[in-house]
């Protein structure tokens, strides 16, 4: 049986909790946009759904795309949203029903010429319309998602490895090497990224040969962008970890520097590496789209989202969806990745937790 003191304590606790919630609500304000922003950061369900759809599209999109990637109907130039193809059905002749069922459609190839092909896509629905050459925008978005994922994955992984390695050695050894790394990072951050990227791609071309492979220069430019983001944060954490007791004990026990770094420092920075990688992903997606938009990245007719946005500029008044559809896709992915990165940072590193 509950005593009077227990009931009083329970009542006091409930009142304190309600008061705390009320204060937190008043601090956020009653503005609905502020509340939406707060809950998106705290519970990023919608951003996770968007990122999951992007990943699914990158994996299976090219196999389920309703139209070819680089070929378009000449009759469907600048077709609007949710419109059916206007491609002409031209009977090929024949004497049987099977022969009469084949039709010819006028196609545009990536080089601008036309060719007549028998294809089943005639008359299909263009969910997001068609571009200035009659290519299906939805199909090109699906193909472009795979390109964005591939480019960002390579550049982020290589930048993460390079930046983490430099930060580990710089933070552990310090001294002259650390001073050089710090000054180099400061100089690199002061350079205008877009101008450097354009100059590099113009000097070395769109592709460079590495060993026996020709690799897009865009990947190396984005890698140089990615690695700097890891150096500063991880280097600062290594400064703290190298002074801890278990690292000092390993050093006294005669462990080599490589063993101390690999066995004691690397496990301690993994959460930070994951957080920095998630926060850098959105910046790399935006950088890739920007470079493709200005012509210094992926080149047409490859359906990168930045390329699609750039191609729609000349038709912004006649067919604004040519620019708005890929632009909206870039905006949603970048915003979702930022929300997910903030949430992941708060979960993995309580020291960086923010009160919204």
C-alpha positions as CSV (number, residue, x, y, z in Angstrom):
1,X,0.0,0.0,0.0
2,X,1.4,3.3,-1.1
3,X,2.2,5.8,1.6
4,X,1.5,9.5,1.6
5,X,5.2,10.2,0.9
6,X,5.2,7.9,-2.1
7,X,2.1,9.6,-3.6
8,X,3.6,13.0,-3.0
9,X,6.9,11.9,-4.7
10,X,5.1,10.5,-7.7
11,X,3.0,13.6,-8.1
12,X,6.0,15.8,-7.8
13,X,7.9,13.8,-10.4
14,X,5.0,14.0,-12.9
15,X,4.7,17.7,-12.4
16,X,8.4,18.2,-12.9
17,X,8.3,16.1,-16.1
18,X,5.3,18.1,-17.4
19,X,7.0,21.3,-16.5
20,X,10.2,20.3,-18.3
21,X,8.2,19.3,-21.4
22,X,6.4,22.6,-21.3
23,X,9.6,24.5,-21.1
24,X,11.1,22.6,-24.0
25,X,8.0,23.2,-26.1
26,X,8.0,26.9,-25.3
27,X,11.7,27.1,-26.1
28,X,11.0,25.6,-29.6
29,X,8.0,27.8,-30.0
30,X,4.6,27.1,-31.3
31,X,5.6,27.8,-34.9
32,X,4.6,24.7,-36.9
33,X,7.7,25.0,-39.2
34,X,9.9,25.1,-36.2
35,X,8.3,21.9,-34.8
36,X,8.5,20.1,-38.1
37,X,12.2,21.0,-38.3
38,X,12.8,19.8,-34.8
39,X,11.1,16.4,-35.3
40,X,12.8,15.9,-38.7
41,X,16.2,16.3,-36.9
42,X,15.2,14.2,-33.9
43,X,13.3,11.5,-35.8
44,X,14.6,11.5,-39.4
45,X,12.1,8.9,-40.7
46,X,11.3,10.8,-43.9
47,X,15.0,11.5,-44.8
48,X,15.7,7.8,-44.2
49,X,12.9,6.8,-46.5
50,X,14.2,9.1,-49.2
51,X,17.7,7.8,-48.9
52,X,16.4,4.2,-49.0
53,X,14.6,5.0,-52.2
54,X,17.8,6.5,-53.6
55,X,19.7,3.3,-52.8
56,X,17.0,1.1,-54.2
57,X,16.9,3.1,-57.4
58,X,20.6,2.9,-57.7
59,X,20.5,-0.9,-57.4
60,X,17.5,-1.9,-59.5
61,X,16.6,1.3,-61.3
62,X,18.4,0.6,-64.6
63,X,16.7,-2.8,-64.8
64,X,13.1,-1.4,-64.2
65,X,13.4,1.9,-66.1
66,X,10.6,2.1,-68.6
67,X,12.6,3.7,-71.4
68,X,16.2,3.5,-72.7
69,X,18.7,5.8,-71.0
70,X,20.1,7.8,-74.0
71,X,17.4,7.4,-76.7
72,X,14.3,9.5,-77.0
73,X,11.2,9.8,-79.2
74,X,11.5,12.7,-81.6
75,X,7.8,13.4,-81.2
76,X,8.1,13.8,-77.4
77,X,10.4,16.7,-77.1
78,X,9.7,18.7,-73.9
79,X,6.8,16.4,-73.0
80,X,5.0,17.5,-69.8
81,X,4.5,15.6,-66.6
82,X,2.4,12.4,-66.7
83,X,1.8,12.5,-70.4
84,X,1.7,9.6,-72.8
85,X,4.2,9.4,-75.6
86,X,3.2,11.0,-78.9
87,X,5.5,8.8,-81.0
88,X,3.9,7.9,-84.3
89,X,2.7,4.4,-84.9
90,X,3.7,3.5,-88.5
91,X,2.5,0.1,-89.7
92,X,5.2,-1.9,-91.4
93,X,2.9,-3.9,-93.5
94,X,2.5,-7.7,-93.6
95,X,-0.2,-10.1,-94.2
96,X,-0.7,-11.8,-90.8
97,X,-1.9,-10.3,-87.5
98,X,1.5,-10.9,-86.0
99,X,3.2,-9.0,-88.8
100,X,0.8,-6.1,-88.6
101,X,1.3,-5.8,-84.8
102,X,4.9,-4.5,-85.2
103,X,5.2,-0.8,-85.3
104,X,8.0,1.7,-86.0
105,X,9.0,4.7,-83.9
106,X,11.2,7.6,-84.8
107,X,14.1,7.7,-82.4
108,X,16.8,10.3,-81.6
109,X,20.2,8.9,-80.7
110,X,22.7,10.7,-78.3
111,X,24.6,12.2,-81.3
112,X,21.5,14.0,-82.6
113,X,20.7,11.9,-85.6
114,X,17.5,9.9,-86.1
115,X,16.9,6.2,-86.7
116,X,13.8,4.1,-87.1
117,X,13.5,1.2,-84.6
118,X,10.8,-1.4,-83.8
119,X,10.4,-1.0,-80.1
120,X,7.6,-1.7,-77.6
121,X,8.0,1.6,-75.8
122,X,5.8,3.5,-78.3
123,X,2.9,5.1,-76.5
124,X,4.1,4.5,-73.0
125,X,3.5,6.9,-70.2
126,X,6.2,9.5,-69.3
127,X,5.7,9.9,-65.6
128,X,8.0,12.9,-65.2
129,X,7.8,14.0,-68.8
130,X,10.5,14.0,-71.5
131,X,13.5,16.3,-72.2
132,X,14.4,18.3,-75.2
133,X,15.4,15.2,-77.2
134,X,12.4,13.2,-76.1
135,X,14.3,11.1,-73.5
136,X,12.2,9.9,-70.5
137,X,13.2,12.0,-67.4
138,X,12.1,9.3,-64.9
139,X,14.3,6.7,-66.6
140,X,17.3,9.0,-66.7
141,X,16.8,9.9,-63.0
142,X,17.0,6.2,-62.1
143,X,20.2,5.8,-64.1
144,X,21.6,9.0,-62.7
145,X,21.0,7.8,-59.1
146,X,23.4,4.9,-59.7
147,X,26.0,7.3,-61.2
148,X,25.7,9.6,-58.1
149,X,26.0,6.7,-55.7
150,X,29.0,5.3,-57.5
151,X,30.9,8.6,-57.8
152,X,30.2,9.6,-54.1
153,X,31.1,6.1,-52.8
154,X,34.5,6.0,-54.5
155,X,35.4,9.6,-53.7
156,X,34.2,9.4,-50.1
157,X,35.9,6.0,-49.4
158,X,39.2,7.2,-50.9
159,X,39.0,10.5,-49.2
160,X,38.1,8.9,-45.9
161,X,41.1,6.5,-46.1
162,X,43.5,9.3,-47.0
163,X,42.2,11.8,-44.5
164,X,42.0,9.4,-41.6
165,X,45.5,8.1,-42.3
166,X,47.0,11.6,-42.4
167,X,45.0,12.7,-39.3
168,X,46.2,9.6,-37.3
169,X,49.9,10.2,-38.1
170,X,49.6,14.0,-37.8
171,X,47.8,13.8,-34.4
172,X,50.0,11.0,-33.0
173,X,53.4,12.3,-33.9
174,X,52.7,16.1,-33.9
175,X,55.7,18.4,-34.4
176,X,56.9,19.4,-37.8
177,X,54.8,16.9,-39.8
178,X,51.6,18.1,-38.0
179,X,52.5,21.7,-38.7
180,X,52.9,21.0,-42.4
181,X,49.6,19.2,-42.6
182,X,47.8,21.9,-40.7
183,X,49.1,24.7,-43.0
184,X,48.3,22.6,-46.1
185,X,44.7,22.1,-44.9
186,X,44.4,25.8,-44.2
187,X,45.6,26.7,-47.7
188,X,43.4,24.1,-49.3
189,X,40.3,25.4,-47.5
190,X,41.1,28.9,-48.6
191,X,41.1,27.9,-52.3
192,X,37.8,28.3,-54.3
193,X,36.8,24.8,-54.9
194,X,34.8,25.3,-58.1
195,X,37.7,27.3,-59.8
196,X,40.3,24.7,-58.8
197,X,38.1,21.8,-60.2
198,X,37.5,23.6,-63.5
199,X,41.3,24.3,-63.9
200,X,42.2,20.7,-63.0
201,X,39.8,19.2,-65.4
202,X,40.9,21.5,-68.2
203,X,44.6,20.8,-67.6
204,X,44.4,17.1,-67.3
205,X,41.3,16.3,-69.3
206,X,38.1,14.5,-68.3
207,X,40.0,11.2,-67.7
208,X,43.5,10.3,-66.5
209,X,45.3,7.0,-66.7
210,X,46.1,5.3,-63.4
211,X,48.1,2.1,-63.8
212,X,46.0,0.3,-66.5
213,X,42.7,2.1,-66.0
214,X,41.3,5.3,-67.2
215,X,39.5,7.1,-64.4
216,X,37.3,10.2,-64.4
217,X,39.2,13.2,-63.1
218,X,36.0,14.1,-61.3
219,X,36.6,11.3,-58.8
220,X,40.0,12.6,-57.9
221,X,38.7,16.2,-57.5
222,X,36.0,15.0,-55.2
223,X,38.4,12.9,-53.2
224,X,40.5,16.0,-52.6
225,X,37.4,17.7,-51.3
226,X,36.5,14.8,-49.1
227,X,39.8,14.1,-47.3
228,X,40.1,17.6,-45.8
229,X,36.9,17.1,-43.9
230,X,38.3,14.2,-42.0
231,X,41.7,15.6,-41.1
232,X,40.8,18.4,-38.7
233,X,38.1,16.5,-36.7
234,X,40.0,13.2,-36.4
235,X,43.3,14.9,-35.7
236,X,41.8,16.8,-32.8
237,X,40.4,13.5,-31.3
238,X,43.8,11.7,-31.7
239,X,45.4,14.5,-29.7
240,X,43.1,13.5,-26.8
241,X,43.4,9.8,-27.2
242,X,47.2,9.7,-27.3
243,X,47.3,11.1,-23.8
244,X,45.0,8.5,-22.2
245,X,46.3,5.9,-19.7
246,X,45.9,2.8,-21.9
247,X,47.9,4.4,-24.7
248,X,50.6,5.4,-22.3
249,X,50.6,1.8,-20.8
250,X,51.0,0.3,-24.3
251,X,53.9,2.7,-25.0
252,X,55.6,1.7,-21.7
253,X,55.0,-2.0,-22.5
254,X,57.1,-1.5,-25.6
255,X,54.4,-1.5,-28.3
256,X,55.4,0.0,-31.6
257,X,53.9,3.2,-32.9
258,X,52.1,1.3,-35.7
259,X,50.6,-1.1,-33.2
260,X,49.4,1.7,-30.9
261,X,47.8,3.5,-33.8
262,X,46.1,0.4,-35.2
263,X,45.1,-1.3,-31.9
264,X,44.3,1.6,-29.6
265,X,43.7,4.8,-31.7
266,X,41.7,3.5,-34.7
267,X,39.0,1.9,-32.6
268,X,38.6,5.1,-30.6
269,X,38.0,7.2,-33.7
270,X,35.6,4.9,-35.7
271,X,32.4,6.6,-34.4
272,X,33.8,10.0,-35.5
273,X,34.9,8.7,-38.9
274,X,31.3,7.4,-39.5
275,X,29.8,10.7,-38.4
276,X,32.1,12.8,-40.6
277,X,31.5,10.5,-43.5
278,X,27.7,10.9,-43.3
279,X,28.0,14.7,-43.0
280,X,30.4,14.9,-46.0
281,X,28.2,12.7,-48.2
282,X,25.7,15.5,-48.9
283,X,28.5,17.9,-49.8
284,X,30.0,15.5,-52.2
285,X,26.6,14.9,-53.9
286,X,26.2,18.7,-54.3
287,X,29.7,19.1,-55.5
288,X,29.3,16.4,-58.1
289,X,26.0,17.9,-59.3
290,X,27.6,21.4,-59.4
291,X,30.6,20.3,-61.5
292,X,28.4,18.4,-63.9
293,X,26.1,21.4,-64.2
294,X,29.0,23.7,-65.2
295,X,30.5,21.2,-67.6
296,X,33.5,20.3,-65.5
297,X,32.2,16.9,-64.3
298,X,30.3,14.1,-65.9
299,X,29.7,14.9,-69.6
300,X,26.5,14.4,-71.7
301,X,24.7,12.2,-72.7
302,X,25.5,10.4,-69.4
303,X,22.3,11.1,-67.2
304,X,23.9,12.7,-64.2
305,X,21.5,14.9,-62.3
306,X,23.7,17.9,-62.7
307,X,23.9,17.3,-66.5
308,X,20.1,17.0,-66.6
309,X,19.7,20.3,-64.8
310,X,22.1,22.0,-67.1
311,X,20.4,20.7,-70.2
312,X,17.1,22.0,-69.1
313,X,18.3,25.6,-68.7
314,X,17.6,26.6,-72.3
315,X,14.0,25.4,-71.9
316,X,13.3,26.9,-68.5
317,X,10.3,28.9,-69.8
318,X,8.9,26.4,-72.2
319,X,9.4,23.3,-70.0
320,X,10.5,24.2,-66.5
321,X,10.2,20.6,-65.3
322,X,13.4,19.7,-67.2
323,X,15.3,21.7,-64.6
324,X,13.0,21.4,-61.6
325,X,12.7,17.6,-61.5
326,X,16.4,16.8,-61.3
327,X,17.0,19.9,-59.2
328,X,14.3,18.8,-56.7
329,X,15.9,15.3,-56.6
330,X,19.3,16.9,-55.7
331,X,17.7,19.1,-53.1
332,X,15.8,16.3,-51.3
333,X,18.8,13.9,-51.2
334,X,21.2,16.6,-49.9
335,X,18.7,17.8,-47.3
336,X,17.9,14.2,-46.2
337,X,21.6,13.4,-45.9
338,X,22.1,16.4,-43.7
339,X,19.2,15.4,-41.4
340,X,20.5,11.9,-41.2
341,X,24.1,13.0,-40.6
342,X,22.9,15.3,-37.7
343,X,20.9,12.5,-36.2
344,X,23.8,10.0,-36.5
345,X,26.2,12.5,-34.9
346,X,23.9,12.9,-31.9
347,X,23.5,9.1,-31.5
348,X,27.2,8.2,-31.8
349,X,28.9,11.2,-30.2
350,X,27.0,12.5,-27.1
351,X,29.5,15.3,-26.7
352,X,28.2,16.8,-29.9
353,X,24.6,16.4,-29.0
354,X,22.6,19.6,-29.5
355,X,19.5,20.8,-27.7
356,X,17.0,21.9,-30.3
